[in-house]
Amino acid sequence: MTTFTLTGASRSLMAALAVLAATQAAEARTVEEAKAEGTIRIGIQGDNPPWGFLDSSGVQSGLDAAMGQAFAAYLGVEAEFVPLAVANRIPALETDQVDVLFATMAMTAERAQAMQYSVPYAANQLSVVAPIATTITSPEELSGLRIGVPNSSQQDKALTGMAPADAEILRFDDDAATIQALLSGQVDAVGGNQFYVQRLEPQAPGTYENKIPLTALYNGAGSRLGEADWNTELNAFLAEFITTPEYAAIYQEWLGLTPPEFPTEVEGVPFTVAQ
């Protein structure tokens, strides 16, 4: 067994890194500081319509943008959107590049170890999508079919657990590649989110439909672990806002759906900071 001994320089470097991390955490903006400065920095996806995206004029749009604007108005400040790649959402929050996330953050127990979720504000129903002419009313009827899914997605996990042993699950890089596999006949069905049929319709009108539900994911706003002030404000805002006609209107505008009933708890995902 090899034994490693820290030199004085190594100890100094580790100590410096620890101080830097502690300093970054200490310098994270509070709600009151954001109000005093008149702005809130909102992390959002910049390329994921209809959730969050930049429109042709370079303006942040989508459901998450509308929610972020409404939260900023609730606080009485201006929203400053920070478009983020999927992998950068939580790191941007942890390093104080943003104050909160409205960034299509589906609630999972794993993510809840790295960020604090609010109560849910949006749902994403996952389903098996296939041609209307194909009879699929139960998992058993997936037998012998080729089923496409985005690799390591929630659809992948759900179908891996429920499909018969002789169903072939083919994994693709992303939603676009999965949809193209269905259109090209490479697969017989796909595990998709609630927008797959909408995205398929322009290319193959009246051809595809949702067959059987897989699972529903719920999106929450994100704040830093242990920061009760942001979490409290987010939950107070959402408790008020999701009961309003304005919320119902933006949900219909961007998702084309009536807001669902949201769960009061999600396993492994606390909605409030532990006291």
VMD Tcl script that draws the C-alpha trace (Angstrom):
set ca {
  {0.00 0.00 0.00}
  {1.33 3.44 -0.94}
  {1.26 6.09 1.78}
  {1.02 9.74 0.81}
  {2.38 12.44 3.11}
  {1.21 16.03 2.78}
  {4.00 18.54 2.48}
  {3.77 21.93 4.08}
  {2.93 23.42 0.67}
  {0.19 20.86 0.13}
  {-1.32 21.60 3.52}
  {-1.23 25.31 2.77}
  {-2.94 24.77 -0.60}
  {-5.69 22.67 0.96}
  {-6.20 25.24 3.68}
  {-6.40 28.01 1.09}
  {-8.97 26.06 -0.93}
  {-11.05 25.47 2.18}
  {-10.98 29.18 3.01}
  {-11.93 30.04 -0.58}
  {-14.89 27.64 -0.52}
  {-16.05 29.03 2.82}
  {-15.67 32.60 1.54}
  {-17.71 31.85 -1.60}
  {-20.48 30.34 0.51}
  {-20.42 33.29 2.92}
  {-20.63 35.77 0.06}
  {-23.72 34.22 -1.54}
  {-26.37 36.92 -1.81}
  {-29.24 36.94 0.64}
  {-32.80 37.88 -0.30}
  {-32.41 41.22 1.46}
  {-29.19 41.98 -0.43}
  {-30.89 41.19 -3.72}
  {-33.78 43.49 -2.83}
  {-31.35 46.24 -1.86}
  {-29.56 45.90 -5.20}
  {-32.87 45.75 -7.07}
  {-32.07 42.60 -9.06}
  {-32.35 38.84 -8.87}
  {-30.10 36.53 -10.90}
  {-32.16 33.63 -12.21}
  {-30.50 30.56 -13.67}
  {-32.49 29.20 -16.60}
  {-32.03 26.96 -19.62}
  {-31.40 28.94 -22.77}
  {-32.19 26.29 -25.37}
  {-35.05 24.12 -24.12}
  {-38.43 25.30 -25.45}
  {-41.08 25.57 -24.17}
  {-39.44 25.65 -20.75}
  {-36.66 28.19 -21.23}
  {-35.12 29.53 -24.43}
  {-33.94 32.68 -26.18}
  {-36.43 33.86 -28.78}
  {-35.52 35.38 -32.16}
  {-35.06 38.76 -30.48}
  {-32.68 37.36 -27.89}
  {-35.28 37.64 -25.11}
  {-35.53 34.87 -22.52}
  {-38.87 33.14 -23.05}
  {-40.80 30.05 -21.98}
  {-42.61 28.86 -18.88}
  {-39.56 29.13 -16.64}
  {-38.89 32.68 -17.84}
  {-42.49 33.63 -17.07}
  {-42.19 32.08 -13.61}
  {-38.90 33.89 -13.00}
  {-40.38 37.22 -14.06}
  {-43.34 36.68 -11.75}
  {-41.03 35.83 -8.84}
  {-38.96 38.94 -9.48}
  {-42.14 41.04 -9.48}
  {-43.19 39.38 -6.22}
  {-39.90 40.48 -4.65}
  {-40.11 43.94 -6.25}
  {-36.88 43.58 -8.23}
  {-35.74 43.19 -11.83}
  {-35.01 39.72 -13.23}
  {-31.57 39.08 -14.69}
  {-31.60 35.74 -16.53}
  {-28.46 33.64 -16.76}
  {-28.82 30.95 -19.47}
  {-27.19 27.71 -18.36}
  {-26.35 24.35 -19.89}
  {-27.93 21.37 -18.14}
  {-24.67 20.30 -16.48}
  {-23.97 23.83 -15.20}
  {-27.25 24.51 -13.41}
  {-26.40 23.32 -9.91}
  {-22.71 24.41 -10.08}
  {-23.85 27.94 -11.02}
  {-26.06 27.98 -7.95}
  {-23.35 26.60 -5.66}
  {-20.79 29.18 -6.81}
  {-23.17 32.15 -6.45}
  {-23.41 32.89 -10.16}
  {-27.18 32.86 -9.70}
  {-29.51 33.38 -6.75}
  {-32.14 30.80 -7.72}
  {-32.92 28.33 -10.49}
  {-36.04 28.20 -12.63}
  {-34.31 25.76 -14.96}
  {-36.49 22.70 -15.64}
  {-35.20 21.07 -12.47}
  {-37.08 17.76 -12.28}
  {-37.25 16.60 -8.69}
  {-34.96 13.69 -7.87}
  {-33.53 12.51 -4.57}
  {-30.03 12.67 -6.05}
  {-30.33 16.36 -6.98}
  {-31.86 17.11 -3.59}
  {-28.48 16.25 -2.07}
  {-26.92 19.21 -3.91}
  {-29.68 21.85 -3.98}
  {-32.79 22.89 -2.11}
  {-36.08 22.42 -3.97}
  {-39.18 24.54 -3.57}
  {-42.67 23.11 -3.83}
  {-43.49 21.96 -7.39}
  {-44.67 24.45 -10.01}
  {-44.77 22.30 -13.18}
  {-45.25 18.68 -14.21}
  {-43.86 16.62 -17.06}
  {-45.84 13.45 -17.86}
  {-43.73 10.72 -19.47}
  {-45.46 8.19 -21.74}
  {-44.89 5.55 -24.38}
  {-45.44 7.22 -27.78}
  {-46.20 5.15 -30.89}
  {-48.20 5.27 -34.14}
  {-51.94 5.52 -33.62}
  {-52.36 2.28 -35.57}
  {-50.18 0.37 -33.08}
  {-52.09 -1.25 -30.22}
  {-50.32 -0.62 -26.92}
  {-52.55 -0.46 -23.87}
  {-50.34 -2.20 -21.30}
  {-46.65 -2.94 -20.68}
  {-47.19 -6.52 -21.83}
  {-47.99 -5.27 -25.33}
  {-44.45 -3.89 -25.61}
  {-43.33 -7.47 -26.10}
  {-41.10 -7.88 -29.15}
  {-41.03 -4.15 -29.92}
  {-38.01 -1.91 -30.43}
  {-38.37 1.01 -28.03}
  {-36.25 4.17 -28.22}
  {-35.35 6.31 -25.22}
  {-32.90 9.13 -24.47}
  {-29.96 7.48 -22.76}
  {-30.08 7.50 -18.93}
  {-33.33 9.50 -18.94}
  {-36.26 8.91 -16.61}
  {-38.02 7.25 -19.58}
  {-35.06 4.88 -19.89}
  {-35.26 3.97 -16.21}
  {-39.04 3.48 -16.28}
  {-39.08 1.31 -19.40}
  {-36.08 -0.74 -18.32}
  {-38.04 -1.64 -15.21}
  {-41.38 -2.42 -16.84}
  {-40.83 -3.67 -20.41}
  {-41.00 -7.43 -21.11}
  {-37.68 -9.24 -21.43}
  {-38.03 -9.62 -25.21}
  {-38.56 -5.90 -25.82}
  {-35.46 -4.24 -27.25}
  {-34.62 -0.89 -25.67}
  {-32.47 1.29 -27.93}
  {-30.77 4.28 -26.32}
  {-30.09 7.58 -28.10}
  {-28.17 10.72 -27.20}
  {-31.12 13.03 -26.65}
  {-34.80 13.76 -27.33}
  {-34.20 14.89 -30.92}
  {-32.36 11.69 -31.83}
  {-35.03 9.57 -30.16}
  {-37.80 11.32 -32.09}
  {-35.91 10.92 -35.36}
  {-35.51 7.18 -34.70}
  {-39.29 6.87 -34.46}
  {-39.88 8.90 -37.61}
  {-37.35 6.85 -39.58}
  {-38.75 3.50 -38.47}
  {-35.64 2.57 -36.52}
  {-37.88 1.92 -33.51}
  {-41.54 0.97 -33.08}
  {-42.22 3.22 -30.09}
  {-40.41 5.63 -27.82}
  {-40.48 6.72 -24.22}
  {-41.21 10.43 -24.46}
  {-42.14 13.47 -22.47}
  {-45.40 15.33 -22.80}
  {-44.15 17.32 -25.81}
  {-43.14 14.45 -28.07}
  {-46.47 14.23 -29.88}
  {-46.45 18.00 -30.42}
  {-42.95 17.78 -31.89}
  {-43.89 14.82 -34.11}
  {-47.08 16.38 -35.45}
  {-45.51 18.86 -37.94}
  {-43.46 16.07 -39.52}
  {-46.12 13.36 -39.49}
  {-49.59 14.89 -38.92}
  {-52.10 12.64 -37.21}
  {-49.71 9.70 -36.97}
  {-48.62 9.41 -33.33}
  {-50.22 9.45 -29.90}
  {-49.43 8.80 -26.23}
  {-50.14 5.16 -25.42}
  {-49.46 4.31 -21.78}
  {-48.19 6.58 -19.00}
  {-44.81 5.88 -17.48}
  {-44.29 8.36 -14.68}
  {-44.75 12.02 -13.92}
  {-41.85 14.30 -13.03}
  {-42.33 17.51 -11.09}
  {-40.20 20.62 -11.48}
  {-39.28 22.86 -8.58}
  {-37.32 26.08 -8.23}
  {-33.86 25.69 -6.74}
  {-31.88 27.50 -4.07}
  {-28.71 26.70 -2.16}
  {-28.72 24.05 0.55}
  {-29.33 25.50 4.00}
  {-30.38 28.96 2.78}
  {-33.79 29.29 4.35}
  {-34.41 32.87 3.17}
  {-34.53 32.05 -0.56}
  {-36.44 28.81 0.01}
  {-39.02 30.58 2.19}
  {-39.57 33.33 -0.38}
  {-39.87 30.85 -3.26}
  {-42.43 28.74 -1.42}
  {-44.45 31.76 -0.32}
  {-44.49 33.08 -3.89}
  {-45.50 29.74 -5.40}
  {-48.23 29.09 -2.81}
  {-49.80 32.38 -3.85}
  {-49.04 32.43 -7.58}
  {-50.15 28.95 -8.65}
  {-53.70 29.71 -7.52}
  {-54.02 32.69 -9.87}
  {-55.52 33.01 -13.36}
  {-52.17 34.49 -14.48}
  {-50.39 31.24 -13.64}
  {-53.05 29.14 -15.39}
  {-52.73 31.37 -18.45}
  {-48.94 31.06 -18.76}
  {-49.13 27.31 -18.15}
  {-51.62 27.03 -21.01}
  {-49.61 29.39 -23.21}
  {-46.31 27.55 -22.92}
  {-47.28 23.94 -22.19}
  {-50.70 23.84 -23.81}
  {-52.09 22.19 -20.70}
  {-54.23 22.90 -17.66}
  {-52.10 22.99 -14.50}
  {-52.26 19.63 -12.68}
  {-52.68 18.87 -9.01}
  {-49.23 18.84 -7.44}
  {-48.09 16.33 -4.81}
  {-47.57 17.49 -1.25}
  {-44.40 15.40 -1.06}
  {-41.91 13.66 -3.35}
  {-39.87 10.81 -1.91}
  {-36.38 11.89 -1.02}
  {-37.01 15.53 -1.93}
  {-37.71 18.00 0.90}
  {-39.49 21.18 -0.14}
  {-38.28 23.23 2.84}
  {-34.96 23.78 4.59}
  {-34.64 21.54 7.64}
  {-34.72 23.57 10.83}
}
mol new
graphics top color blue
foreach p $ca { graphics top sphere $p radius 0.5 }
foreach p [lrange $ca 0 end-1] q [lrange $ca 1 end] { graphics top cylinder $p $q radius 0.2 }
display resetview
